[in-house]
């Protein structure tokens, strides 16, 4: 039978190989789609694209700061005004397509981009020959709090930088170098997995034996409910789960790192990290917002526990007969304490539940009503017996010293 650590190592190796195959496939796909290797496609006649297919859904409102012009998933500029009857989203999407078309054509030099303002014209144009990429007017300048000339100069520099980065990311030399980075990262992650599995395989049994020796078994009235070995095994399962989470987190970062190395998958890698960090921030924010409620719940539980600890010696003394109260019989001491304990616990639960997370949600309320209905329908006989027992205790229908008959035995 193969060793569990060896099996996990083989599984990890298979996953890494799958990641490398997918990564290399994406690299090859993108490599053969680069402009240098697709000249035939780029030599096709280019037509002016209409202002359609907005970047954002028609009903979605643009951000307060405007709509970004994107190239390769990265923001180049931010538009804050529409133009010539076209919406802000349509204008941004059209400019993004023009920049992408220009970036894919390696025959066109980035340095050929210039800006100009024809006579008797309110618009500034950023163009390469007769191909206009961006127009800027006074409304754009006012929205950016710059002069029109300053805005067009700044926009030209940002466009040149974005186009240069786009072409630089797709050069074969950089792609091969990034593939080498991905390979090194994968080998490092694989070595990390082997080290973690090997170290934990030796350390976990030692910790399990230590826990079994030091942690006592859980007993109830001298009856062993949970043995020390079971507790040790439970802790071993927790440690194994933590190891799995650690390896999964490392694989997650490896996948995000590898995807971000290539321009065709960079957006996916950034989205993965964005979702992860967004979810983590949401969880941490929820925990931080719940801390005041947790403090209130802790106070309620502390007060209830302190009250029960204060009442217990009093009623136990009455039950033993060491404390006499006129009209209060000793046999009432323990049952009265049990009733008060149930009332205090119920009151603490009523006070604490509104501060529990999700208490006000419809799902929680619906489940509470359903469970309450099941309890009320299924415990009718138990509640009647409980009430009957309380009545027998406090009416003193049976006392110590009474003669009773059980079958043929009288005593």
Steps between C-alpha positions, in 0.01 A plus 500: 500500500657836400587748771244787537775763472624346175145492363447866585834589342402324177165681497675833553746422221213416265331831578821694438552323169143587400563866585821503298328339201216753510745786543717386211189454285392857576851618419502325163151620417589859574844472342357400164243778529766771539523761223846380395359159410166614365598752237258359249209569728620853578541582134128467449323829432392678815167676506390771739305327775164642597432628847325188626552226758549712810758395755243510781141372497251756367319529831815520711598844622863602442726555801512847646855558370411397146544199275848356437653442159645150519780334308591143585288524813692801630372852537659747259285810545178598670222672310256720686281634219319366198541660160290575191187337633674176597496373856808488719512119487475488120777755462732311736434166327569645155829658608603172666445312175699758303794471740493121487491501118796739490696296760454177303647653185878483548554681171378823657747682722391632835712810444280588203226601742461877520237750609372803315217753495388605153410862444142602581451174692428459871633144511852368560584179315745223592571315177747303294478637150134501402399252771351692795519317831366761743328838488499743792294817541460771759237303693751218552759750618258662744402160642869420553578849637772551242542706189418325175863502386628367833238223495583393145874493576441291810265266311754455220772396745267252672387352168861456382593330826200265480569409137866437577409278792248309286761418236773434754285242682456303179860478391623138477795571728283630781249217457775241525644675805160503666458131418830439677366692802188283497711185485721615789195594707340161431816314598525710816138428586553129439804503729295687760225235477750216543658675799165567668373146441826341616531720810135464597517122444768482769366769731129414508540153661722649772240769572222239507689291758576811705133605499390147594736505801433855620130556423263309733200311372154656528303324775149533634430342840807276472389385155744570218316686226794591276834326538836674485582314178181633337593855604850453357355371172264798483792740542691304237212551256503873577874518429452307177230746394729792579774340289254460213397864531865608497575300186180624333593860579847445351349347187257793474783751507700293251206496257440874540872574456523284188188646341621855559824432312326485161300785347221270380430366850612797709145624550393156628788489748427850625130417529582190705714703739240776507222257591716335764608824665147639469354193670769510767433869563127430519551223755740704712268802484205287608704359789611850601143629486382206711757548778280749697210253487732221605607708798135547600433126465804427716371738770157334497652151530734616776214649702285187456788272603584719800137504612478121483825464693365734767165318531634144501665499849186654651259235367745217559524609863118490522499152341756372755301651787784726613289807419143509625239734353157503662241359260766383250564128530846351441379272217406812305858629489645310203184507282464874561859559399449295182190703411678830565799381295269418207334843529836682518634309199180569304513870591869520402420333166215746435729795576799364306334372183422847354876567503587179314603527132214442259233520770293754305521307171176342370673160472597499868153607606335239278720220638430619857124489443527155339708357786268656756200340330670159494594532867151600606336215304749231593548570871139524619519188718846595634380846603188351669720256696732785596218714629353200682833433670531864609148489648582178690818654641353827621172351628707245695276215392782263594733558794797324650367238741176427314409132444445407137410177319681384188352172380493268801762698690397753764755721669 
